[in-house]
Structure formats: C-alpha cells, structure tokens
C-alpha cells in the first residue's frame, strides 16, 4: 500500500482532485481509496460496498484507481524533487510554492529542469569562466556593443581565448536560461501541440520494402487531429526504418523573419530589435536557443505525448473488444463437438459433455490429400449419437469452410441427430494447447487435439475458456505488440476481473484460471480450492469454503459473493447475495413468506410489492437492499446475451467467390478506431469502415457494433491480390463495378495492411491468436471511390 503524503495548506489533496475529476463527493473517493488500500478489489467495492462509496460503479472505480496511481506517483516525484533542490541549498519559499503547485508530471519536470543534476554543459563551463555577468549585461542593456563588452572577459587561463569565445559562452548561458524557463516551456509546448503537425516521408529506396506504409510516404497532419492508429502506424514505420518522422511546430510560412515561437521567447526576456548594438546578437541567440535546445526538448515531449495518447486509446479499444468477447453469449451446458480444421494433418475432433469434460477424441481426413469424406461423416455421426451431441463448433482457421461443408452434409444426412453447427473463432487456441495449464488439464491428449477441446468449450462458455489464455493472445487488439506491456496487461487484467466477477463463477465446476480471476482469490488459492474439491467432493455451501487451506476471513469476504453453489444446502448460495447480507434476506422472507427463503426466491410479484426502505438498517443501506430484492427475482442470473448463430452463405467460401453488391451475414471479429472487421466465411475478414456504418456520424465504431455481433453486410469492393474486402452496414450503398480490382492498381497503393495475408492459422503465428495482421497500418481502399470516401472520413492523408 502506498500512503498519500500530506498536502500543504492551500493545495488540493489527491482525493479531492480525483473527486473533482469524477464529479463526485470527496468522501466517496476517500472511502473507495481506503477500501482499495485495504486490499479490496474493484468488483467487490462496486458491488458490496455501495453505502461506503456512495454507489460508485466499476467504471468510476477503475478510473479512480488509475488516477490514484498517477497522482501518488506525482506526489512521490514531488517529494524527491523537493529533497533534491533542498540538498543543493536552492529551495526558497517561491520555488517551493511552485513545486507544490505543479499539477502534472510535465509541469513538475519543467520546474525541476534548472536544478536537475546533469553533466557539465557549455553553460556551466562558461559560468565557471566568469561569463555570466557578460550574458546578464547584454540581456539587460542591449545598447552595449557585444564585442567590446566581451573583450574584457577574454582570459586564456580560464579557457576564453578572445572576445568571440566570450560571446559564445554568454550565448550558451542564455540558451540554457531560455530553455529552462518552466512557464515559457509550458506555454510553447501547448502552442506547438495545438499548431504543430506530424510529417512523414519515405526513406530513399524503401518504397518497395515498406509498401504497407504507402499512405505515409508523403504525409502531414496536425497533432490534434491524428487518430491513435495512425500515430502507431507511423511510429512502427519509423521503427522499421521505412519512414522518417518530423514534428513541425507549425505549418511552414513563406513570410520572412523569426517564427512565432522565437517571438514568444524574445517577448519573455524583453528582447526586441530596435537597432541597438546588441539586438542582433540577442535575436541570433534566441534563434539558436529555439532551434538547438527548445525545439528539440519540445519535440521529445510531444512525441512522448503523441505516443502515450495513442497507446491509451489503443489499450482502451483492446480492453473494450476483450470485454465484448468475454461477455459473448454462451451456448450453455450442451454436449458439443469441436472441430479444429486442417487439410494434410486432418480435422481434429473432440467431444465434450455438458460440463465441458472430454468424452471422446478423433482425427478424421475428409479433405485433400486423403479425401475420406464418407468415412469422416460416419465417424462424426457415431460420435454425435454416442454422446448426445447438440452443437458442432468449427474453428475458423485453415480448411474451415471445407469443414463447415462437412458439417452441413452431416446434418443433411442425419437429421435425426438434430445438430446445430456454429463457426467459432479459434484465436488463441494454439496458445492454450501448448500452455502449461493445458498440459495439466488435458495431460493425456496430444497438443493438436487440445485445440479442438478449446474450440468446443469456448462455444459452451466463452468466458470460462478464454480466461485460460493470455488476453494479449486473443487477437482483438490494435497495434498490441507496440504497446507497453505493463499498461496493456494492467488494463486487460482489470477487464477480465470485471467480466468474471460480473457473471459469477460456479465453484464446483470452475477451472483454476477462472477461479484465479475471482475477487480475492490468487492462483495459489484457486489451486487449493480445486484440490479441496477433488479430495472432498463438491462444495455444499459457501461456508464450506472456509475449510480450504489459506482461505482466510479477508479472502472469504472478497470472493464469497461471486462464487455460486447450485443445488447446495442454502438456496442463497446460488445467488450474488453476499453471505454477510443473508440476515437481511431472512428478515425479508419472514415479513413476506413467514421465513421461507426458498419460497421468496423467484416470486416476482411479492418481491416487487416490498418497499426496500423497510429493510434498511445501520449495517445495510438502501442500495444494498435494493440490489438484494432485484437479485432474488432471478438469482444468479447471467448478464450475457442469449445465444445466436450466424449463417454463412452457401457457395461463398473464398475471397474469389465474393462479388460487389452481395449481401451476407457475418460475425464481427474485431473493432478498431477506424472501423470493424467482419468474418463472412471466406478466411479473410472484411472491413466496414466507420464511414460505412451509419447514415449519421459515428464517433466510435463500438457504438454501432461489438466483437461477436452478428450483422448483415453488403460487399462494396473486393481486392483479391491484396486480400482486401470492403463492406458496408448500409445495405442500400452502391457497390463498386463487378470487374474488381486490378493487380496494377493494388501495386500503386501498396500491399499488406489491415486485412493481412495468409490463412488465419498462418497469421496466428504472426499475431498470437489474431485474425489477420491488422496492426501494420490502417486499410488502404481498393478503388478510387473508396479512397475518396476514406479520405473524406479522415482515414487517409491528402491525395498526392
């Protein structure tokens, strides 16, 4: 736990700053901070401590948690700076007040810059040579003739050979002074942020090798208008030595004379050209300071600011997509057959029962080169009949459409089996198959068959299965490999924690990875719960959890409300009502049903006739009682949507089968800042650009669609050479001419891009579970009309 340092008089506390930012009372923030510092998790605080926090929700608490971390780091840095400056004997009251008043890390570092220990600079050497009085004199009185004044400071013993050397030293002193003025630097930084632009140029000879960055070969855009994906694309292009990036402080001006930045520096230090002897020397010093020091410093700052803003947005997009994927509709407890498609290596088959336990595995070879179609159908029919299979989950990798045809034939030949087939994203399945947990969970299965098991289980319950995989390997991110590991992991872990606890976990069926995501439960404790369950049988009550080794009172308090025990000794154990609130339920049951809790549960009419305020006490306030009454109506209800399936169009199996104007059903696989990727069953996701999502302006594509959504789309254009499919959600949009795209046009625009090349299985090697290499750059359009549309939408730079 980090303790907040005490605030000086007149300065807002960390809690008050967060309260102001969130628009809530300081007491709410203070209560939340105390709970979080005490080891409580965000899901626990959001759900079971509403009275203390004034009902702050999980989103507010996550923001609070992030801001608390930042502001405490700021306070730690402030303390270190105060100590450093004080140790130099330079901390006067005015400087201390400025340090204490700094409200951001950037401002704090600006103030500290003149006092920051550094290697000996030219300015320090000049001061040691006694040249500071010369610099001060010329700045204070420009009527002094520089060379004449400098002659008096020439001293070979001090390393000042002549008047020119003295003036050079004086210039170094003033350059450092200009560059370390905190107020000036802060003003110029904001000026450059609002007026500047990022310029990209292709490096000579890199046009062909870096074709995927073709949109940035001659590109410029204001900092404030750059979307995150574009910033990250250009930074990657620079990293791959394809692009050169320059941060220009403003649009180039044809007007002669000093820039607005040089003018600002001059004004700050009272420098003006009035024809006095030192005016030109001072103006030259300002220009020198701006170009060699201030601009360099601001460029570093703004590059960092651009990167951080882009990373924050990319992390937000990734987290939002991950949340949608984890909370996708579960098929439920139904026996399922998982098919992991393949050609030469065969189709791996795994049957899991309603609880996800592996019942049977096989490998069949229906496709080339063996073509054992009828034998494969016989095997699948036998397995389905023997194990009561209801659902067939087909991985969407290589040979997925061919395997989908096999399942279609199976259903047609055996209608008595009443099977339903579903295409399932296999992103991350190979990562799971090779993981240590998969080896522990399925020790007797070959790695290749584990993937089929994962595919089947993720149809039954996406959340329970996907928590076994590193979130970064699920492949719903944007430029995820360019993002800071700590920032990304922290955000994604928070999403997984919120999703798992929001749904709740059946303690008698949950895996160790799933239990480890429950509030208050570590991986070690999850292993102990599973071991206790295996040794002693299913838990009959939540109280029995206290018998698990190392599950103490604090852990029990945090986890109990999120763990479900179905068919146990107490019907409340299957609900999200926390055990600490059971007395409230019994009081309600006594008043409404003569004490019969079981009769009260699910009795909507009775529950809705009760007044929550009648059951409020000192221990449990109105928010908690209201939550309890809602929960008792549908105890343990799953907040996820109902299960639906998409139907891919028959005969459309590869990108060459697509024609402009075709209307298809598909599944949204990923949502980026510039649009959504949709799987229409051709091994290559199509892009619905944000401008083709609605007739009204769409700021965030996630306002329209989310990963897992089933949508109807129209094909606008197909670029087969570059494997790009342009789609629209507006079914009355006009498609491109059916002639399609030519290789020549594709060559002019450059290859690669968000659609990616190769099969999903091949691309998993590149992106660890993603559907396509969507990170290299934003998508280039397949035709001129689409290019114009994307350019108007701001996705592409100006036409060259």
N, C-alpha and C positions, 0 to 999 in steps of 0.2 A: 504494500500500500504506500502511495506517495502522499505525503502530508502537504496541504496547501500552506505556503508561507504566509505569514500575517501581512495584511495590506497596510500601507502607510495612510495616514489621515488624508482624506480627500480623494483617494484612489479607489475605484470600484473593486470589489472582491471578485475572485474567479466566479463564484456562484452568482453574483449579481449581474456580471457580464453575460453569462450563459442565459440567465433568466430573461434579460432584455432581448437577447438574440432569438430566444424561443417564444417570446411573448407570453411568459407565464410568471407566476409569483416566485420570488426568491426562496421562500420557504419550501416550495415544491422541489426546486433544484437542490436545495440543501438536504432535504430528506432523501432524494434519489442518490446524491453523492455519498451520503452516509451509508445507505444500503449497499451500493456498489463497492464502496471501500471495505465494507464488512464481509464481502465475499458473495453477495447475492448476484445472480445473473439477471440480465435484461429481461428474458421471458418471465422469470419469477416475479420481479418487481412490477412488470407491466400487468401481470395477471392477478397477483395475490397481495399486492401492497398498494392498491389504488387509494385507500384512505390517506396513507402517508404522503404519497406524491401528488395528490390531487388528480388522480387518474391520468397521469402521463402515459401515452401509448408507447408501443415498442419503437416506432419510428422516431418519436421525440427523444426517447431514452438512448437510442443509438447515436443520434446527433449530439446529445448531451455528453455521451461517453467520448466521442471523437473530440469535441471542443474541450472537454475537461483535460484530455491528454495533451492537446496542443497548448492550452493556457498554463498548465502545470510545467510543461517543458519551457514555456516562455518565462515563467517565474524562476525556474532553476537557472536559466541562462541569465536573467536579470541579476540574480544574486551573485553569480560567478563574475559578471562584468563589474558590479559594484565593488566586489572584493579586489578584482584586478586593478581597477583605477585607483582605489584607495591605497593599495600597496605601492603604487607609483607616486603617492603623495599629491595627486592631481584632482581629488574628489572634493570640489567645493559644493556649496548648497545649490547653486544654479544647475550645475551639471547633474547632481544627484536628482534634482527635481525632474530634469529632462529624461533621465534614465527611468525613473519611476513612472513617468507619464507615457512612455513608449507603449503603444497598444498592439504592436505586431513584431515578429522576429526581424523583419526587414528594417523597420524603424530603429529597433534596438541596435542592430548591427551598424546602421548608418552613424548613430551617435558614438558608438564604440570605436569606429574605424580609426580616428586620430590617435587613440590610446592603445590600439591593438599591437602587441609586440610583433615586430617584423624585422626582416633582415635589413641591414644598413642600406638605406636608399640614397639616391643622389642628393635629395633634400637634406637628409641627416648629415651627410658629408659636408654639404655646403654650410649648414649651421655650425658644424664643428670648426669650419674655416672662418667663422665670423661674418658670414654674408647675409644673415637675416636682417640686420639693420639696413643694408642696401635695398633689399626687397621691400621692406616696410617704407623706406624713404621714397622710392619710386612710385609705390602704390598710393602713398599719402599726398605726394606733391609731384604731379606729372610735369610741372614746369621745369623740373630738374633735367638736365641733359644726361641721358643714361651713361654714355661712355665716359664723360667727365667725372660723374659721380663714382663710377665703377673703378676708375684708375686708382683711387685712394685705397681700394681693397686688394689690389694686386700684392701678393706676398708668396714668393716661391717656396718659402719654408712651410707654408700652410697648404701648398698644392695649388695655389691660384696664380697661374703664370702671368696673366695680364688682365686688362680690363674686360676683354671679351670673355675670358674664363669666369671672371667675377659675375658678369651678366648671365652667363649660362647657369651658374649656381643659384643666383637670385631667381631666375625663371623656374628652376626645379623646386625651390621653396614655395613659390606662389602656385605652381601647378599642383603640388601636394595639398596646399591650403584650399584651393578651389575644389579639388576632388574629394576633400574630406569634410566639406560643409554639409552637415546632415540635412538641414532644411532645404538647401539648394538641390542636393541629390534626390531627395524625396520628390520635390517639385518636378525636376527634369525626368525622373523615372515615370511619373504619371503622365507627363506631357508626351513622352515617347510611346507609352502604352496606347494612348488614345489617338496619336497621329502617325505612329510608325507602321511599318509593314514588313512582312517576311518575304524575301526574294529568293527564288530557287533557280539555279542554272545547271544544265547537264555538264559534267566534266568532259573535256575533249576526249573523243574516242570511246566513250561509254554508252553511246546511243543504242547500240545493238544489245550489249550485255545487260543494260539496265532498262530494257524496253517496257517493263512493267511499271516503271515510274514516268512513262512518257508524258503524262499530263503535267508534270512538274519540270520539264526540260526548260521552259521559259515561263516562269510563273511568279506572280506577286499578288499578295492580298493583305489588307490591314490586319493587324494583330487581333483587334476586337471582333473581326468577322470570321476568323479561322475556326472551323469546327474541329473537334478533337481528332477525328480520324484522319483529317488532312495533315494536321501537325505531326501526328505519329508516323504517317506515311513518309513525309519529307524527312523526318529525323532518321527513319530507317534507311531512306535513300542516301542520306549523308553517311550513315554508318557503313553502308555497303559500298561507299566510295563512288557512287554514281552521281550524286548531286552535291553542289556547293550551295550552302545557305548563308545568306547575309541578312542581318537585321538592320533595316534602314530606318533612321529616326523620323523621316517624313518623306513625302513624295519629292523627287528631285525637282529643284527650282532653277529656272533659267536666269532668274534675277541675280545680279552680282552682289557681292557684299557678304557679311557674316550671316550665318544661319540664325534662326530664332533661338536656338539653344545657346549659341555663343553670345547673343544679345542678352539672354537671361543671366548668364554668368557675369557679363560685364555690368549689368544693372546691379546685381547683388553686391559687387565690390566697388561700385561707383566709378567704373571705367567708361570713358566716353572720348570720342575723337573730336577735340576742339583745337587741333593744330598745335598743341603743346609738344615740347621736345620728347617727352616720354610716352605720349599717347600711342604712337605706332608700336613701340616696343611692348606696351601693355596689351594692345589689341592682338599682337602676334602671340603673346603669352597665353591669352585667353584661347586663341585658336589652337595653339599647341596643347593646352590643357584639355580642351574638348576632344581633340582627335586622338591623343595618345593615352589619356587617362579616363576621363569621364565617360566618353562613348564606349570604351572597352568595358568599363565597370557596369554601365547600364545594359550593354549587350549581354553580358554574363547573367545579370539579374533577370532580364526579360526572357532570355532563352529558358532559364530555370522556371520562370513563371508560366511561360507557354507550355513547357513540358508538364509541369505539375497540374495545370488546369486540364490539359489533355488526358493525363493519366487519371485524374479524378473522375473525369467524365467516362473514360473507358472502363474504369472499375465500377462505376455506377451502372453502366449498361450491362456489364458482365453479371453483376450481382442481381440486377432486375431479371435478366434472362434465366439465371440459375434458379431464382425463386419460382419463376413460372414453370420451369421444367420439373423442379422438385414437387411442386404442388399440382402437377398434371393429374388428370382423372385416373384413378386406379381401376383395373378390371375387377379386382376383388378376389375373393377366395374361390377360385375356379381352377380345376385342373387344366394345365396349359402345356402345350408342346412348343418348345423353342427350336427354331431352325436357323443355324448360322451358315449362310450360303457359301458355296465355293464351287469351282469347276474341277480342276485336276485333283485337289485334295478332298473333294466330296463335300456334301452337305452334312454338317454335324447336327445331330438330333438329340434333344434332351426333353424328357417329360418330367414335369414337377407336379406334385399333388396340390390340393387346395391350400396347404400351408407353406408351399414352396420347397418341400422336401423332394429330393431327386428320386424318381421312381424307376426311370429307365433311360438308357442312352444307346445311340446307334450312330453309324456313319453310312450314308447312302450315296450313290453315284449316278444321279439321274441325268447329268449333263455331260457335255464333251469332256474328256475323250471316251468315257465308257458308255454313256447313253443308256444306262439301266433304268429306263423310265418306269416300266410296268413293275419291275421288282421293287423299286423305291416306293411306288404307290402302295404296293402290298404291305411293305414294312410299316409305312405310316398308318395305314388303315388298321393293321393289327395292334400297333401301339395305342392308337386312339381308342380302340374298342376295349382293350385290356385295362386301360387306366382311366376310362371315363373322361377323356379329354373333351373340353368345350371350346378352347381357344387355341389358335395356331399363331404364334408370334414369329415373324420373319424378319431377320436382320436386314438392314437396308444397304449392305455393302455390295461387293462384287457378286454377281450372279443373283442379285435379289429379285429382279423381275422374272428371271427364268424360274427361280424357286417359287415365286408368287404364282406363276402359271401352274407349277406342280401342285400347289395347294388348291388352286381353283379346280384342277382336274380331280383332285382327291375329293373335294366337296361335291362335285358333279357326279362322280361315280358312286359315292357313298352318302346319299342324302340322309340315310338313317342315323348317321353319326351326329348330325346337327352341329357341324363345326362352323366357327367364325374365324376368318383369317384377318390378321392385323399386321401392317408393316410397322416395325419398331426401330427406332434409332439405336444403332449398335455403338455409338460414340462411347469410347472408354471401356468397351467390353474386353478388348485385348489387354488393356492396362490392368483391369480386375483379374483376368485369367492368370496373369503372371505375378500377381501380388502375393505377399506372404499370407494375407488373410485367406485368399482363395485356396492356397495350399493347405492351410489349417482347416478350412471349412469343407473342402472337397478333396481330401488327400488321395483318394483312390481314383480320381478322374484325371485323364490326360488334359494338359493345358488347353488344347483345341476344343475339347468338349465343355470346358468350364464356361466358355463364351456363350454356348447355346443355353446353358443353365441361366446365365445372367440375363440373356435376351428374354427368356420365358418369365423370369421373376420380375423384370422391370416392367412387363406388361401388367402383371398382377398388382404390383405396388411400386411405382417408380421411386418414391421417396425411400422406402426401405432398402432398395437395391442400389440406388445411386449414391447413398451415403457411404458405401463401401469403396468408392472411387474418389481419388483426389479431385476436388471440384475443378481444378485447372485442366484436368484431362477430359472433361465432359464436352468441351468444344463449343461453348455458346458465348465465347468472349470475342473481343475486338482488339487486335494487337496485344493479346495477352502475354506473349513472350517478350514484349518490350516493357512490361510494367514491373514496378518494384515488387519483389517477392513478398516483403513484409506487408506492404499496403494491400496488395491483392489478397493474400492469404487471410489477413485480418477481416477484410470485408466479406469474403466468401464464407469464412467460418461463421461469421455472425448470421449470414443468410441461412446457412444450413441449421444452425442452432435455433433460429426463429421458426423455420419451417417444421422441424422435427417436434418442437415443443408446442407449436400451434396445432398440429394434427394429433399429438399424443402417441404413446407407444405401448403396445401390448407387451407387458414384461415377460409373459410366458412364451412368446414366440420370437421376440426381437433378437437380432444378432448383436454381437459385441460392438461393431461400429455404430449401429443405430443407438444402442443404449448409451454409448460414449458421447453422443450428442445431446443427451437429455440434461437439463439443468442440474448442476451439482454433481454429475457423475463423470469421473475420469475414466480413461481407458482401463486402468488397473481395477477400478471399482466395477466397471462393466464386466470385465473378465470374472471377477468374484461372483457377481450376480448370476452369470451364466453357469459357472461351476457349481454354485449352490443349487441352482435349478436342476442341473443334470444329476446331482447327487441326491437331492431330496424330493424331486418331482415339482410340478407346477406350484407357484405361489397361490395360496388360497385367500390371502388378504394383503393389504398394503402393510399392515403391522408386521407381517412376517418378513418384510424386507429388513427390519431391524436386526434380524438374525444373521444377515450377510456380513462376513468379516470386513471390517474397516468402513462399514456404512454407519457413520455416527449420526447424532441428532441434527447437525448442520446439513449434512448431505441429504438426510431424510426430509428435512424441511424443504429443501430446494427441489427435490426430484419427485416427491410423492404425488403431487397433483397432476404431474404429466405422465405418470405410469398408469396403465389400465390393467385391471384384472377382471376378465369377463367370466361370468359363471362362478364367481367366488362366494365367500361367506357373507359379504356385505355388498348389496347392490350399488352402493355409492362408490365402491372401488372401481367400477367401470366408467365412472364419470370424471369430469375435470374439477369436481368439487374437492378442495383440499381437505385432508383429514382434520386439520385444525378447525375447520368450519362444520364438521359433522354435527356438533351440538346445535348449530343454527338450523340445520335440516330437520333434526329431530323435534325441535321446537315448532317448526312449521308443520311437520307431519302431525304432531299432537294437536295442533289447533285445527287442522283441516281434515285429518283422516284418523283421528284417535290414536295417533302414534305409529301407524302403519306406513313406514317409509316406502316399501315396495309398491304399495297401492298409490302413493303420491306420485311416484316417478312415471312420467308419460301422461299424466292426467292433465291435459292442457287446459280444459275448462276450469278445473279447480285452481290450478296454478295461476291462471290469468285473472282469477277473481280475487286473489290475495293482494293486499297492499304491502309492498316491500318495507315501507317505513314502520309498519307494525312490528317488525322483527329486528329493527336496528338496536344495537347495544353499544356499550363502550368499546368492546373488542372488534365488532364488525359493523361497518357503516353502510350507508345506502348503496354505494357502488357494488360492494361485495354481495349484499343480499339480493340486489337486482340480478347480478350475474348468476347467482345460485338458482334463482327461480327460472331464468332462461335455460340454464343447463339441465334442470330437472325435467323440462319439457322433452328434450331429446338428448339424454345423457350420452356422452362420448361421441357426439355427432362429428362426422368428418367434414371439415370445411372445404374439401376439394370438390370440383365439379363432377357431374355424372359422366360415366364412361361413354365415349363415342368413337366411331372409327371412320377413317377416310376411305373412299373407294377410288382407286386409280383407274384411269380409262383403259379399257381393254385395247390391245393393239398399239399402245403408246408405251414403249419400253426403253427406247434410247433416244438421244437428243435428235437424231435424224428423223424420228417419227413425228416431231413437233412441226406444226405449220402456224404462221401468224393467223390470228383470229380464232384459234382453237380455244375452247373453254374447258377447263379442267378443275378437278378437285384435288387439293393438296394439303400438306401439313407444314405449318410454319416451323422451321428448324432453328432459326436464329434471327435476332433483331439487332440491327446496328443503328448508328446515328443517322445514316443516310437511307435506310430502308429495311426491308425484311426479306429473308431468304426462304423460299418455299420449295419443298420436295414434292414434285409432281410425278415421281416414279420413273425417272429416266437416268438415274445415277448422277445427276448433276443438278444442284439447286438452282432455281431461277431467282432473279432479283425483282422485287417490287420496290421501285424507288419511292421515296417519301412523297414525291410529287404525283405519284400514280395511285395513292392510297385513298384519296377522298376528293370530293368536289370542293371542300373547304380546306383552309390552311391547316396543315398538320405540323406542329412544332416537334413532337416526339412520336416516332413511329409506334412506340409501345402504347400510346393512347388508342391506337387502332387495332393492333394485333399483338399477340404474345406467343412465345415458343409453345408448340403443342396445339395451337389453334387449328381447326380445320376450316379451310377457306376455299372459295371458288375464284379462280383467276382466269384472265384471258392472256394468251400469248401475244405479245406485241411484236417481238422480233427474235430470231434465232441466229446466233453467230457460231456455226459449227466449228470452224478452225480454232477459235479461242474458247470454245465450250462456254458460251455465254447465252443466257436466256433472259430476255426482258419480259416481265409480266406486269399486269395491272389488276388492281382490285375493282376498278371501274369497268364493268363488263361492256359498257357501250363505247369505250375508247376505240379509236380507229387503229387497226394493226398496220404494220409495215407491209409493203408488197411481198407476195409469197415467194419471190425469187430468192430471198435470203441474202446473206452477206457473202461477199467475195473474199478470198484469201488476200487479195491485193489491199482491200480496204482495211482488213484486220492488220495487215503488216504496217500500214501507215499509222494506225493508232497504237500499236504495240501489243505484245502478247502478255499472257499472265493475267493476274487480277483477282478480284474477289471470288469469282466463280471457281477458280482453281482448276487444275488439270488432273487427269487420272481418276481412278475409282475411289470411292470413299475409303476402301480398305487400304489402298496405297497412300492416300492422303493422311490416314491416321498416323502413319509413320512420321509425317512432317509436323502434324499439329497435335499429336497425342489425343486423338478422340474427336477432332473437329470434322465437320462435313465441308471440306473444301478449304483451300488456302485463302481465307477471306482477309488475311492480315496484310498482304503485300501492298495493297493500295485500294482506293475506292474504285468501283467498277467503271470501266470506260463503256460508252454506249456502243451499240452495234450498228447504228446508222446515223446519218446526219440529222434526221428529225429528232431522234432520241438525244443526240448530242446537244441540240439546241434546247430541248426540254430540261436536260440535266444542268446545262449552263445557266439557264434562267433560274433554276432552283438553287443555284449556288454550289452544286456538287463539283462542277468543273471550272477551271480557270477560264480567262478570256480566250477566244479563238485566236490562233496565231496564223 
